């Protein structure tokens, strides 16, 4: 069984700062990590490898520095890593990103593709589902549990919503998007970390994927960021300890003070 | 000359830091206050290969090196001095002498379970009347043909109790002085081998420090480690390696205290501004970090020397001397910068100060390290 895990290297902070001039993320000085949802997706793949046997390939699109995230994945137990990196891929929106990743997946054998639900820097949750659409794969998003059925022809997953869940059987090959609550990802092993730099990471560029330059990167991106800004800090607020009736009165009074009601 | 950490070791350092922060730090206060041995942490450490970092994979190890090992002890000790010394004593004082002196059979039987973390190791040299004067051994091993009969006791043995494998020194020929000391591998459960009183300590309180008692213990002849009469040299070489581990523990404790202090002085306000805005705070922190960075270079140099198979005993002595005295000084300053809160159990710096003190004492006191360093200068 071949599993491909798509992952993104992201800045290690939920307090992402945006450059007001360019509208892009400021990455300098912020340590990078594997996006948490993706890391849980990787753990799910490695758990399947442990229990049922599988070859796990990690796939990432990003600048050459994303190499270290792939090394970490190898040190956790992934068998192979591929980095999609080319200047032509830069500035991609979710559509151009998913087109690029789908092109790479067409070159790879897979029974299961696992993506994280969304990245903590962009928060779109679009790339995984778009990849499935490009490849015509069945997809289940918001997966919190995954088990492989006997015969390895299908998986059963738990799809979580705010107010309930679905249990879905889906035939392989398919694409899942994983939630970070799905599991606690393992650490790298000491020997894995020692050996991670001895392994070859394939780097595929535009020429390797045979894509039209107009369909990828900034040129292939139908969405453009018009404006980005960092939210102003909220004041600390006040805490009152009152019973329900007094509390309601206080809220009404304050809203009246501010001419809201 | 290259002062940069290579990328493999950067990745390893990230692993050790993540593990220490997520798995070890949350338990540190409880482990100290309840004098509780953190067995659950050790099984996790075993899973990821922490218990045999510098040993080859064929012997159950992780195939790494001593630099990686000291980084592990450093990161663990940043948040919990107890966990740091458990790994150090296991790895440097028990697994290492078996790896370096053991026969192939001994390595298969004892190193494999130690390095893979199935079993914990300990080392017995110190006795009630033989501390720094290690030559004054009173534990005796009598050759009975086919086995040795061990009688005596050992004191202050780190990991004693939970450990299942013990490297123990005993006199095989009293007439020869230090040349009459030999090393043996003992297993927990051998008839006549028992664990005595557990010490109540000032610091590293979660580590198990006990007496070992030998009453007519029959140790098979094949458990002689190294040459007959070679035990003193084996113990001294083992301690040279152990000092690198303790130096790393001291380094970690010191850096951990600085990390706590930096966070505290940014939060704590006096006279309308954070403590970090006062020049006294700034200068103290600068001195603390400068000393700790110097200690780190000495510790890494000693580990790298061992990895390069160069002599490292003076480097190890310097590293331990400087790192342990730095740990004591830095943790004391950290408590001072925390003020009254620093003296309470609410903040971890008082624990770090208590943990730091032992690093100036065990595996060769600071005075012994000065003897080692000056002896090499004056020979």
Interface residues (C-beta under 8 A of the other chain):
Chain A: X68 X71 X72 X75 X186 X187 X188 X189 X190 X191 X193 X194 X195 X196 X197
Chain B: X7 X8 X11 X12 X14 X15 X18 X19 X47 X48 X49 X50 X53 X57 X62 X63 X64 X68 X72
